[in-house]
Amino acid sequence: MSRLAGSWKCRAAALGLLSTLAGCGGSTSVKPNELVEFKPTVRTNVPWRASVGGSKRYLLKPALADGTVYAASANGHVSALDEKNGRQRWRVDTKESLSSGVGVGDSTVLVGTPKGVVLAYGIDGKPLWRAQVSSEVLGAPQIAQGVALVRTVDGRIFGLDAATGERKWEHQVLLPPLLLRGDATVEVAGSTALAGMPGGRVLALNVANGDVVWEAAVAQATGANEIERISDIAAPPVVDSEQACAAGYQGRIACVDLLKGTVLWTRDASTAGRLGIDPVTVYLTAPDGVVSAFDRQTGASLWKQDKLLNRSVTGPTAVGDFVLVGDYDGYVHVLDAEDGAFVARVPTDGSAIVAPPLRAGPGVVVQTSGGGLYAISVQ
């Protein structure tokens, strides 16, 4: 075995180990909080549910476009369902194991495999193309301005022609000895692709050619050993028309000017958790399951909800006056966006919800690791 191959093998093993370290709750070593009793103050409904296949150890998440919900399973199925009633429009067997998906754009549906294959289908389910990239595809591929953006576990971001799969550009970053296995989805804002990177950095690339637009430091590596120095951004930044916000594993939350990359504010937060955003607030789910809210303009702390400790809580999704998260036991928790109080709780199939709820109309769609797909409305 070459030195390079041996190094990559060790890094891959470390990456998997640190995925476990970064996980929150629901384990045999840490007892998850019992659910607290409360009187629901808002109405919830489950208009439909469907079965799309299990996700195994992968963070597979649904996508929504033009009234259709798309979902993938680890055993290779991609399904399209009507957003209103959950009726299946089509289902294809890719004949591959899937590690990422779903990405939708430009009438194209994208998924990725552990062997570095990107598969593209039309919105009618017909195969369009397949492309080989360098290694396992972890984040859902995205499409913007005719370019399919694909990120791989070995530190590369690829820009592929969305019509043919032909490689247009490639950007590679140097990886540290240890890194977190997180959601490696690239987020898109206009003509800019944003990615959270190892070492606590947010990288902005030009979608058309892969050139670096700016790079911002969110967290700094500190500590006496490699694990203590991990400061990766293990979840996609959240973006809108003006800001991009990100959280480093052992560092800070920061919001950055989307055009210039200038850091607008930072706040200490030792977290590998995920962020959500609405026009006035940034929401954070920490590794221990605490959900917090911060003022978007100043970073001031607004509230904390600590009754979901060690329940492997998903990233937060803001829907109107509410914030929704899922947990390891298949519950969707509805919090008041004003103070974080519980206002409703919805059970699913009892298996873990790993990806943040997907906003859909007056509610969300959630995918469970057991293969359930649930539409949940909040009123």
N, C-alpha and C positions, 0 to 999 in steps of 0.2 A: 504493500500500500504506500502510495506517495505521501509525502509530508502534507501536501495540500489536501489530499483526500482524507487523511487522518484528522487534520485540523477541522475540516468541515463535519466529519462524523461526530467529533467531540462537541462542536458547536451545536449541531442538531440535537444531540442528547441533552445538552445544557438547556437549549431552548425549550424542549419538552418538559424538563424538570421545572424550569421557572414558570412555565404555564401553570403547573400545579401550585407553586408557591404563591402565584398571583391570584389564584382562585380565592373566592370568598365563601366560607361557610358551606353548609350542606354536607360536610365530610364526617368521617367517623371520629376524627380527633377533636373536633369542635362542635359542641352541641348548638344547633340553631335555636333561635328564640321561638317560643311558642307564640302563636298568633294571638294578639290581644282582641278582646271583644269590644265592639262599639256599635252604635246604632247608625246604620247607613242614612245619609242625608241627601243622596242623589240617586236617581234611577239608572240602572244599567240593564242592558239587554244583549243577548247573543243571537243576532239575526240568522246566522248560519255557522256551521262547522263542517270541516272536511278532513279527509285523511290523505296526506301527501307522501308519507314514508319518513322513517327516522333519520336523524342527523348524526348518530354515533358521537364521535368526539369533536365534530366540526361545528363551527359557528355558521350555520346556514340560516339565511334570513330572507323573508319574502320581499318582493318589490311590487310597486303599483304603477301602472301607466294606462291612461285612457280607459278607465273602468274595468281593467283586468288585473287580478292579483296573480303574480307568478311565484312559484315556490319550487325548491329542489330538495332531493333526498340524497343521502350519502350513497345509496345503492344505485344511483344513476338516473332516477326519474325526474323529469321537469314537467310541472303541471301549470296550466293556465285556467283560472276560475273567474267567473263573473263576480265583480266586486259587490253587487247588490244582493245576490242570492247564493253565492258559492257554487253554482252549477259549473261542472267541468266543461271547459271549451275544448281543450285538448290535453293530451298527456303523451310524452315521448320517453322512450327508453334510450338513453345515450350509449348504453353498453359500456359505460365507464363508471368507476367510483368517483364521486364528486366531493371536493373539499371546500368549494366556495360558490357563492351565488346567493341571490340572483341579481344580475345587473340588466337594466332595460334602458334603451334609448335608440333613436333613429330607426324605429321599427325592427329592432334587433334584441334578442334575449341572449345573455351571456352567462356561462358557468365555467368553473375551472376544476382541474383535477390534481390529485397528489403528485402525478408524474409530469406536471407542467404543461398540460394540454388545455388550451382555451377552446371552448365549443360555442359556436354561434348558431342561433336558430331565428327564423322569422317569427313575427307575432302570430303566424298561423301554425307554428310548430314545425315547419319544414326546415331541414338542415341547410345552413348557408356555407359555413366554412369551419375549419379547425386549424389551429396554429400551435406550434410548439414554442414554449418559452424555456427559461433556464432551469426552473425548479418548481416545487410545489406552490400552487396558487392558493393563498390563504384568504385574502380579502375579495369581496364580490367585485368583479370587473365592472368598470363604469364606461359610459359613452358620452362624449362631448365633442361637438363640432367635427363630426366625422372620424373621430379617433377613439379607439377602444383602449382604455387605460387599465393595465394589468400589473399588479405588484406581486413579487415572488419572495419566498422565504429567504433567499440568499442575498437580499438587499438591492434588488433591481426593480425598476419601474419601466414598463414597456409601453410605447405608443404604437398601436396596430391600426392599420386601415380598417375602419368599421365595416366597409363593404366587402373586403377581400381577406382580411386577416394578415395581410403583408406587413412586415415590420417597418415602421417609419422612423422610430428613434428608440434609444435605450439610455436610461440614466442609472448609474450604479453608485452606491455609497459603501464606504468601508464599515464593516460590522465590528463591534467590540467582541471580546472573548465570550461574554454571556449576554443574552438578550431575552426579552419576553416574547412568548408566543401569544400574540394578541390579534385583534381585528385589524388586518392590514389594508382595509378598503381605502382607496384614494377618493377624496371628496372633490367636487368640482364647483367652482364659482366663476361663471362666465367663461373666459378664455384661460383660466388658471386652474391647475390641479394642485391640491394640497395633500400632504402626507405627514403624519406624525412619524418621527424617525428615532432610531436609537440615539442615546446621548441627550435626550430631552430637547430635540430640535423640531421645528415645523418647517417643512420645505415646500416652496411654491414653484411650480414649473409651468412653462408655457405649453399649453395643450398641443399646439401645432407642431412644435419642433423639440420639445423637451428641455429647452434652455432654462436655467435657474433664473427666476424672477426676483426672489428674495429668500432669505433664510433667517429664522428667528429662534433665539435660545429661550426655551420655556423653563427648563430645569438644568441645574449644574450637577455633575457627578461628584459626590463626596463620600468618604468612608474609608475604612482600613482594608477592605478586601473587595473582590470583584462583585460579590452579591450586594454589598452595601453601596457600591458605586453605580449600580444600575439606575438609570434615570430615564429609561425609554418612555416614549409616548406610545402606549400599547393599544390605543383606540383612535379612530379617525377624529380629526378636528371637527368641530361643529361650525358651520359658516352661514352667513347671510350676505346681504349686499354690501356691508361695510366692515364686518369683523370676522375674524376666525379665532376660536377659542380652543385651547387644548390643555390637557393635564398630564404631567410627568409622574412616573411611578413613585420616585422618592424625592419629590421636589415641590413643584408649584402648579397652580392653575394660572393661566395667562390668557388675556385677550389681545389680539394683534390687529393693527390696521390692515385691511385686506389688500389695499393698493401698494402700500409702502413697506409692510412688514415691521413697522414700528410697534414695539410693545406698549400697549395702552395702560395696562395694569397687571399686577401679579399678586398672588396670594398663596401663602404656604399651605400645602395640602399633600401629605404623604399618601399617594394613591396611584393605583393602576386602574382606577375606575373610569367610567364613561360619562360624557357630558351630554346634556340636552340644553335647548335654548328656546326662548320665546322673545318677543320684542323688548322686554325689560329685564329679564332674569336669565341667569345661567344656572342650570341644575347639575348636581354631581352625585353619582353613586360611587361610594368608596368601597374598597375591597371587603370591609367588614359589614357592608350592607347599610351603612348610614347614608341617607339621602339628604343633601344640603342644597340650599339656594343662596345665590349671590347676586348682588346688584350688577347689571351688565355694564354700567357706566363707571362704577368706582371699585367694584370687587368687594364691597361691604357685605358681611354675612347677614342673611335675612332670617333663616330658620334652619333647624335640623330635625329630621325624623329618625330616631334611633331605635325604633321598636321592631326593626327587621334584621337585627344583628345575625350574622352568620347564616343567612338564608340564600346566599348566592344571588343577590339581587341584580337584575339587568340594568343597563343604562336607562335613564329617564326619557320619557317622551311627553312633551307638553301638548295638551289638547284643550284649547279654550282656557277655562278657569281651573283646569286640573292638570296633574302630572301623574303619569301611569308608569309603573314598573312591574316586571314579572319576577318570579322566584323559582328556586330549585324544586318546589313541590307543585308547580303548575298554577299557582295563584297569580292573578293580576290585581295589584293594589292601586286604588285610585286615591290620590292625595289632593288636598286643597292647595292650589298654587299660591295662595296668600299666606298660609301659615304651616303647611305640611301636614295638617291633620288628616287622619283617615276619613274618607267620606263614602267609600264603597270597596267591595272585594268580590272578585269573580273567580270561581274555580274553573279549571280546564280538565285535562285528562290525568293529572297527577304526576306527569313527567316534567322535567325541568324546562323552563323557558330561558333560553340563553341569550338570544338577540334582543335588543331593545324593541318594544312594541312599534309597529309601523303605523304611522298616522294614516287614517283613511276616513274621509268625511267627518262625521260627528263622533268618531271613536278611533279604534285601532284594529289592526290585525296582528295576531301573535302566532308564532310557530313553536310547537313544543318539540323536545328531543325525541319524543315517542312518535312523532309524525302527525300530530294534530294541528290543524289550522283553524283558528277561531276569529270570527269578526265580533268585536265588542263595541257597543255604542254606549255613550255616557250622556245623560241629560240632566 
